[in-house]
Amino acid sequence: MKNLDRYQIRRTPEKQSIPIKGTPRGVKIKRKRDTEERTPMRVRPSKDKREGKLSPGTPARNTKGPDRGDDPVVFVTYAPQNLPSDPSIVNWIPPDPSGDDSEPGVVLQTGNDYIRYSNDKGKTFKMLANTDVIDNQFAGGQHGDQVMIFVPAIQCFIWYLQYDADPKTKDGAFRIAYAKLSELQTKIKGVWKVYDWVSSDFGLPGVDFDFPDIAATDTFLYATTGNGAQGRIVMRFSLQDLAAGSVAAQYTGLLFIDKKNLPNDTLHYTSFCQQGRDRGLWAGHVDSSTFRIYEWPDNSNSFTTHDVKTATWPNTGDYKSKCPDGTDWLSNGGDAGIYAFVRRRDELWLGWTASRGKGTPSGFEYKNPHVRVATVRMSDWTETAEMQVWNPDYAFAFPDLNVNGAGDVAVAVAFGGPSDFADAAFGIIGDFVVWFQNGSDTAVTRWGDYITTRRCGRRGNWFAGYGYYTVKNSKAKNGIYQTPYYVLFARKSQTP
């Protein structure tokens, strides 16, 4: 247990939810920028030289559908988005798709500047600017990262929206929006209520925020956001209070693993554990063979940390990966943040991106950046397995993980290399293959921060994926359209 002041839990005054509408027709929103900034994280090298077992390489080239195995992956639904009539709503680079679905068939997917809405189980989608759904008259205006989840406990979708700092106070700002599933079944507009939060609410005047995440347990909505120069804050909100329209936040002070390493500290871009059930969980790297897991039980007003040893992984800082036209799609975004995190029963699965090279002098040499996955037993906080998603011809990055009712673990990854432009792919851990449908035909140096996979809300043994691919399109800004899509996938034995 940490007793430092920054680890103490504080509480804000209660706030009331505000009914919200979209920006009035005719109001033009001037963006401050169309490309999200990012400071790649760097991990301290480990003094340990712990060898790990090598997993079979993951194929990628020309792998566009299930073709092997006794129980292969089947794509049940695949719904890419045509370029909207107003292409300005997809100008943002990168799109960073996040989404979730629900039992009646409502599916919501957000990017940095859009929202996709379906009420027919993802067969068809309507795309709108997010400012057309939730107005932009708060702080410095909406921009950048967003996260969408469905919370069965309160039958609501919850949407985290990041805003630019208030131009007067310099306070960072965000909104927690929620909408009842019963209302979303017929419309997307006029059903949202929001809570507006600024950094001063958390005792941090003038501190800007970036790279959020949210996750729901049985009792709380956990939220986190960071400031690269100062650390990361974690907060939680009672689900019942939030849905009732009045809620206070419990929150930590600014957190970091290595104060001397700011803004490269590995909590800078951390994500929550999904399906945490009765506790909030998040993690960062202490060094290249140790990660630190933070555990905040729902029934506690304090949290603990657990340092877990893993095999020493390549940490050279070389995340370069060039596409067929020479574009380095990882030039702004190659780092080792623990973005993938999920709980399967009493086992935790964590995923991150390692660089090319060797983890130890005598270890295997990875020719490309690749994804590492570790499993941790919660009873004694010990690593039980470690595996890699790798290929000698391709880089893999930006992983996400989730678990279905059968205990299968889905993986979402970005991949790219000299024979294929950067793209997103999905699969199930253990198959040693990931799948994609449409291939990208161009690339940008700012590929993304994340793609998303969730346990399907309608079928407990299915998975939903929220990805994108990049294509040339003369009608889009700079002639490039980063095409978002929704996909459902499952084992063949789990489908009709």
KOLSE-506706 format. One record per atom (N, C-alpha, C): z, y, x. Coordinates in steps of 0.2 Angstrom, whole numbers, plus 5000, padded with zeros to 4 digits. Each point is the difference from the previous one (the first is absolute). Layout:
% residues N
ZYX ...
//
This chain:
% residues 496
500049945004 500050064996 500050065004 499650054999 499950065004 500550054996 500450045004 500450054998 499850075001 499450015004 499850065001 499950044994 500150075001 499950044994 499350004997 499549995004 499350004997 499949934995 500549955001 499949944996 500450004994 500450064999 500450004994 499650024994 500249984994 499650004994 500250074996 499650044998 500150064996 499749994993 500250054996 499750004993 499850074998 499450014997 499850064998 500350014993 500050074997 500150014993 499549974996 500149994993 499549974996 499450044999 499449974999 499550044998 499749984993 499750044996 499749984994 499249995001 499749954997 499349995000 499750054996 499350025002 499650054998 499449974997 499850014993 499449984998 499450045003 499549965002 499550035004 499349994997 499650055002 499349994998 499550015006 499449994999 499550015006 499950075001 499750025005 499850075002 499550034994 500250064998 499550024994 499350005002 499649994996 499250005001 499850065003 499650005005 499750065003 500450035006 500749975001 500350025006 499849965006 499850045005 499849965006 500649995005 500049955003 500549985005 499750015007 500350045004 499750015007 500549965004 499649955003 500449955005 500150045006 500649985003 500150035007 499649965005 499949944999 499649965005 499849944996 499549975002 499749934997 500149945005 500350015005 500149945005 500750005001 500449954999 500749995001 500150005008 500550035002 500250005007 500549945001 500049985006 500449945002 500250005007 500649985002 500249995007 500249935001 499549965004 500149935001 500749995003 500449954998 500649985002 499949955006 500550015005 500049965006 500649965001 500049945002 500649965000 500249995007 500750015001 500249995007 499949925003 499850005006 499949935002 500649965001 500049944999 500649955000 500149985007 500649995002 500249975006 500049925000 500049984993 499949924999 499349985001 500049945002 499349965001 500049944996 500050014993 500149944996 499349984997 499849945002 499349984998 500049984993 499450014997 499949984993 499549954999 500049964995 499449954999 499450044997 499449975002 499450044998 499749964993 499950054995 499749974994 499349995001 499749964996 499250005000 499750064998 499550025004 499650064998 499850014993 500050064997 499850014994 499250024999 499649964997 499350024999 499950064996 499550045001 499950064996 499250014999 499649995005 499350014999 499749964995 499650034995 499649974995 500549954995 500650025000 500549964996 500150044993 499649984995 500050044994 500249964994 500349945001 500249974994 500349935002 500449974996 500349935002 499549955001 500149975006 499549955002 500349935003 500750004999 500349945004 500749994997 500349955002 500749984998 500049964993 500649975000 500149964994 500250054994 500250055001 500250054995 499950075002 499350025000 499850065003 500250064996 499950065002 500250064997 499450024995 500150024994 499550024995 500150074998 499450045000 500150074998 499850004992 500650014996 499950004993 499750074997 500250055003 499750074998 499850045006 499550035000 499850055006 499750064997 500350065001 499850064996 500050065005 499450015003 499950065005 499850064995 500150065003 500050064996 499350035002 499650024995 499450045002 500250075002 499650035003 500150075002 500150044993 500650044999 500150034994 499550065000 499950034994 499550054998 500350075004 500650005001 500350065004 500249975007 499649995005 500149975006 500650035004 500250074998 500550035004 500749975000 500149954995 500649974999 500149945004 499549995004 500149945005 499850035007 500150075001 499850025007 500549985005 500649994998 500649995005 499949945004 500150015007 499949955005 500749995003 500349945000 499849944996 500249994993 499849954996 500250004993 500749974999 500249955005 500649974999 500249974993 499749954998 500149984993 500649964999 500350024994 500749964998 499949994993 500349954997 499949994993 500549944998 499949994993 500449944997 499749994993 500249944998 499749984993 500649984996 499949984993 500549984996 499849954995 500449984996 499949944995 499550024995 500050064997 499550014995 499350015002 499950015007 499450025003 499950075002 500550045000 499950065003 500050005008 499550025003 500050015008 499950075002 500450025005 500050075002 499949995008 499550045003 499950005007 499950075002 500450025005 500050075003 499750005007 499750065001 499850015007 500350075002 499850035005 500350065002 499850064995 499549994997 499850064995 499749974993 500149944999 499749974994 500549964996 499949984994 500349944997 499549974996 500149935000 499549964996 500549964995 499750004994 500349984994 499649954996 500449944999 499749954996 500549974994 499749994994 500549974995 499749944998 499549975003 499749944998 500049945006 500650005003 500149955006 499650015006 499850065001 499650015006 499349995000 499749994994 499349994999 499650065001 500250064997 499750065001 500650055002 499850055003 500450065002 499750064999 500550054999 499850074999 500350045006 499750035004 500250045006 500150074998 500650035002 500150074999 500350035006 500050075001 500450035005 500749994998 500449995005 500750004998 500350064997 499750065002 500250064997 499850014993 499549964998 499850004993 500549974995 500549965004 500549964996 500750035001 500150025006 500750045001 499850065003 500250064998 499850065002 500250015007 499750055003 500150025007 500550065002 500350024994 500450065001 500749995003 500149975005 500649985003 500050015008 500550035003 500050015007 499350035003 499849975005 499350025003 499449974998 500149964994 499449964997 500049935003 499849954996 500049935001 499549995006 500249955004 499549985005 500349935003 499549965002 500249955004 500349944997 500449965003 500249934999 500350004993 499949954996 500349984994 500149934999 500549984996 500149934999 500149994993 499849944997 500049984993 500349934999 500549994996 500349944999 500149994992 500049944998 500349994993 500749965001 500450034995 500749975001 500249974993 500049935000 500149974994 500750014996 500550015004 500750014998 500050064995 499650055001 500050064995 499350014997 499549955001 499450004997 499650075001 500050025006 499750075002 499649995006 499550045001 499750015006 500350065004 500149995006 500350065004 499550025005 499950065001 499550035004 500350055005 500049995006 500350055005 499450045003 500150074999 499450045002 500350055006 499750005005 500150055006 499750074999 500450055001 499850075000 500150035006 499650055001 500150055006 500650044999 500350025006 500650035000 500050074996 500550024997 500050064996 499950065005 499550044999 499850055004 500550055002 500550014995 500550055001 500649975004 500349954998 500649975003 499849955005 499449985001 499849955005 500349934998 500349994995 500349934998 499449954998 500149945003 499649954998 500149984993 499549974997 500049994992 499749944998 500249974995 499749944997 500249994993 499649974996 500249984993 500049934999 500549984996 500149934997 499850014993 499449974998 499750004993 500149934997 500150004994 500149934996 499650014994 499849944997 499750004994 500149934997 500150004993 500249944997 499349964999 500149935001 499449964999 499850004993 500450014995 499850004993 499550064999 500150055003 499650064999 499350005005 500149975005 499449995005 499549954997 500249964995 499549954998 499450044996 500150064998 499550044996 499750065004 500450025005 499850075003 500350005007 499750045004 500350025007 500350075000 499750044996 500350075000 500550014995 500450055002 500550024995 500649964999 500149955004 500549954999 500550005006 499950045005 500450005006 500650055000 500649985002 500550055002 500249995007 500250065003 500150005007 500750035002 500249985006 500650035003 499750035006 500250075001 499850045006 500550005005 499949985006 500550005006 499750045006 500550035003 499850045006 500549985005 499850015006 500549985006 500750035000 500150064997 500650034999 500549964996 499749964995 500449964995 500349955004 499849985006 500349955005 500350035006 500250075000 500350035005 499650015006 499350014999 499550005006 499650064998 500250065000 499650064999 499550015005 499450014998 499450025004 499749945004 500249944998 499749935002 499549984996 499449995003 499449974997 500049934999 499749974996 500049934999 499349975000 500049935002 499349975001 500149924999 499549964999 500049935000 500549974995 500050004994 500549984995 499949924999 500549974997 499949944997 500649994995 499849964995 500549984995 500149934998 500549974998 500149934998 500650004995 499949954995 500549994995 500449945001 500750004999 500449945000 500249994993 500549964999 500249994993 500350064997 500350055004 500450054998 499750075001 499750005006 499850075003 499350015002 499750064999 499450025004 500250025007 499849975005 500150025007 499450055002 500150055003 499450045002 500250035007 499550015004 500050025007 499550055002 500150045004 499550055003 500350025007 499550035004 500250025007 499850065002 500350025005 499850065004 500049985007 499450005003 499949975007 500450035005 500250065000 500350045005 500849984999 500249984994 500750004999 500349934998 499649964997 500249934997 499849994993 500349954997 499849974994 500650004995 499950024994 500550004995 499949944995 500549974997 499949954995 500550024994 499749994995 500450024993 499949944995 500450014995 500049954995 500250034993 499749984995 500150034993 500149944995 500550014996 500149954995 499449994995 499849944999 499449994996 500150024993 500649984997 500250024993 500050074999 500350045005 500150075000 499350045000 499649975005 499450035001 499650004994 500049944996 499649994994 500350044994 500650015001 500450044994 499850075001 499850035005 499850075001 500550045004 500549975003 500550045004 500349965005 499950025007 500249955005 500250045006 500549985004 500250025007 499749965005 499950025006 499849965005 500649985005 500149945002 500449995006 499550005006 500350025006 499550015005 500449995007 499649985005 500250005007 499950075003 500350015006 499750055004 499449985004 499750045004 499449985004 500249945005 499549964999 500149935004 499550005005 500249975006 499549995005 500349945005 499649975003 500249945005 500150035007 499550055002 500150025007 499850084999 500650045000 499950075000 499650035005 500049975006 499650035006 499349994999 499849954995 499349984999 499750044994 500350044997 499750044995 499550055002 499450004997 499849974993 499749945000 500049965006 499749935000 500549954998 500650014998 500549954998 499749964994 500149935001 499749964995 500350004993 500550044998 500150014993 499650054997 499650035004 499650064998 499549984994 499749945000 499649984995 500249934997 500649995000 500349934997 499950004993 499949944997 499949984993 500649964998 500150004993 500549964997 499849935000 500549954999 500049934998 499850004993 499549974998 499949994993 500349944997 500250004994 500349944997 500749995003 500450055002 500650005003 500649974995 499850004994 500549984995 500650044999 500549995005 500750034999 500150045006 499550025004 500250055005 499350035003 500150065003 499550045003 500049975007 499449995003 499949985007 499450045003 500150025006 499450035004 500249985007 499550025004 500049975007 499650055005 500249995006 499650035006 500149975006 499650015005 500149975007 500550035004 500449965003 500450035006 499650005006 499749945001 499550005006 499549944998 499649985005 499549954998 500249935000 500649994999 500349934999 500650004995 500150064997 500650014996 499850054994 500249984994 499950044995 500750014996 500150064997 500650014997 499950004992 500449964997 499950004992 500650044997 499950044996 500550044996 500149974993 500649994998 500249974994 500550044996 499750024994 500550044996 500149964993 500549964999 500149974994 500150044994 499749984994 500150044994 500750014998 500549965002 500750004998 500450045006 499750035004 500350035006 499850075001 500550055002 499850075002 500050015007 499849945004 499950015007 499549945002 499750015006 499549955002 500149985007 499849945001 500149975007 499349995003 500049995007 499449985004 500049945003 499549975001 499949935003 499550005006 500149995006 499550005005 499849925001 499449994999 499749945000 499549995006 500049955004 499649985005 499449974998 499450015003 499449974998 499649995007 499449965000 499749995006 499750075002 500050015007 499750065003 499350014998 499850054997 499350014998 499750065005 499350005000 499650045004 500250084997 500150045005 500350074998 499750045006 499350005001 499750045005 499850074997 500050014994 499850064997 499350004999 499649955002 499350004999 499849974993 499850044995 499849984994 499350024998 499650015005 499350024999 499649944997 499650024996 499549944997 499450044997 499449995003 499450034999 499649964995 499750044995 499649974995 499249995003 499649984996 499349995003 499750075002 500250054997 499750075003 500450035005 500549975003 500450035005 500650034997 500150014994 500650044997 500649965001 500550035003 500749965001 500450014993 500049954996 500350014993 500850005001 500349995006 500750005001 500250065004 499650055002 500150055004 500650044998 500150014993 500550044997 500449954995 500449965003 500449964995 500249935003 499849995006 500249935003 500750015003 500549964996 500750005003 500349944997 500749995001 500349944999 500550014994 499950054995 500550014995 500049934996 500749994997 500149944996 499850024993 499449994998 499750024994 500149944994 500049945003 500049944996 500749975000 500350004994 500649974999 500249984993 500249935000 500149974993 500549955001 500449994994 500549955000 499849944996 500049945003 499949944997 500649955000 500350004994 500749974999 500550035005 500349975005 500450035004 499750005007 499450015000 499650015007 499650064999 500050045006 499650065000 499449995004 499450034998 499450005004 499850075002 499950015006 499850075003 499450005003 499650055000 499350005003 499950075003 499750005006 499850065004 499449995004 499750055003 499450005004 500250005007 499849955004 500150005008 499450025003 500050035006 499450025004 499749945003 499450015003 499749955004 500449995007 499849955003 500449985006 500549955000 500449995005 500549955000 500750024998 500449964997 500750014999 500449995006 499949955004 500349985006 499549995005 500250015007 499549985005 499649945000 500349954997 499749935000 499849984993 500050054995 499949994993 499250004999 499949994994 499350004997 499750075000 499450015002 499750075000 499650014994 500250044995 499750024994 499450055002 499449994998 499550045002 499950064995 500450004995 500050064995 500750014997 500150064997 500650014996 500049944995 500649984998 500149954995 500650014996 500149964995 500650004995 500549955002 500650025001 500649955001 500449994993 500249944999 500449994994 500649965002 500650024999 500649965001 500449994994 500449945000 500449984994 500750005003 500550034996 500750005002 500449974994 500549965002 500549974996 500650054999 500150014994 500550064998 500749975001 500149945000 500749975000 500350025007 499650005006 500350015006 499550055004 499550034997 499650055002 499749985007 499649944999 499749975006 499349994998 499550015005 499349994999 499949924999 499649984995 499949934999 499349985002 499550055000 499349995002 499750065002 499450005003 499650055002 499349985001 499650044997 499349985000 499550075001 499449985001 499550065001 499449994996 499750064998 499450004997 499550045005 499649965003 499650025006 499349975000 499650035004 499349975001 499750035007 499749975004 499750025006 499550064999 499750004994 499550054999 500150064996 500650004997 500250054995 500750025001 500150064998 500750035000 500349994993 500649994999 500450004993 500550055001 500150034994 500650065000 500250014993 500550044999 500250034994 500249944995 500449955002 500249954995 500450024994 500049964995 500450004994 500149924998 500649994998 500249934997 500350014994 500049944996 500349994994 500149934998 500449984995 500249934999 499949994992 499749944998 499949994993 500649954998 499949984994 500549964997 500149935003 499449975003 500049945003 500350005007 500150065003 500250015007 499550015005 499350004997 499550025005 500150075002 499850015006 500050075003 499350035001 499850054997 499450045000 500050045006 499450015003 499950055006 499450054998 500150065001 499550055000 499950035007 499450005003 499950035006 499450045000 499950055005 499450035002 499749965006 499450005000 499749975006 499350045002 499849995006 499450035002 499849985007 499450025003 499849985006 499350015002 499749985005 499450025002 499449974995 500249954996 499549974996 500150024992 500650034999 500150024993 500450075000 499850044995 500450074999 500649984997 500550045001 500749994998 500049994992 500449954998 500049984993 500749974999 500149994994 500749974997 499849934998 500549955001 500049934998 500649984998 500049944996 500649984997 500049925000 500649975001 500049935000 500749984999 500249935002 500649974999 500249975007 500650025002 500349985006 500049925001 499749975005 500049935001 499349975000 499550044997 499349984999 499650025007 500350055004 499750025006 499250034998 500050034995 499450044998 500150054995 499750065000 500050054995 499450014997 499950034994 499450014997 499950074998 499350025000 499850064998 499449994995 499850054996 499450004996 499550055003 500050064998 499550055002 500250025008 499550005004 500150025007 499850075001 500450045004 499950075002 499450005004 499650064999 499450015004 500150065004 500650035001 500150065004 500850005002 500250045004 500750015002 500250075002 500650014999 500350075002 500649985005 500250055004 500549995005 500749994997 500050034993 500750004997 499949954994 500149935002 499949954995 500550014994 500649995002 500550004995 500750005003 500550004995 500749985001 500249944997 499749984994 500249944997 499649984995 499949934998 499849974994 500549974997 500049974994 500549974996 499949944997 500549955000 499949944996 500749994996 499949984994 500649994996 500049944996 500649974998 500049954996 499750024993 499649964997 499750024994 500550004994 500050064997 500450014994 499949964994 499449975000 499849964994 500149925001 499849985006 500049935002 500450005006 500649975000 500550005005 499849965006 499549965000 499749965006 499450035002 499850064998 499450045002 500250065004 499550025004 500150075004 499550054998 500250065000 499650064999 499950035007 499450025001 499950045007 499750074998 500150055004 499850065000 499750035006 499349995001 499750025006 499450055000 499750005005 499450045000 499549985006 499350024999 499650005005 499650065000 499650015006 499750075001 499349995001 499650044996 499350004999 499750075001 499450005002 499650065000 499850024993 500150074998 499850024994 499950085000 499450024999 499850075001 500350044996 500349984994 500350044995 500750025002 500349965004 500750005002 500150055006 500650035001 500150055005 499949965007 499650035004 499849985007 499649934999 499749994994 499649945000 500349945000 500749994999 500449945000 500449994994 500049954997 500449984994 500549945002 500650015000 500549955001 500249974994 499649944998 500049974993 500649964999 500550034995 500649964998 499849944996 500449955000 499949944995 500749974999 499949964994 500649964998 499849935000 500449955003 499849935000 500649964998 499849954996 500549944998 499849945004 500549975003 499949945004 500549954999 499949935001 500549954999 499749945003 500449955001 499849935001 499649974994 499549965002 499649974995 500449964995 500549975002 500449964996 500450044995 500150075001 500450044996 499650044995 499349995000 499550034996 499849964994 499850034994 499849954995 499349965002 
//
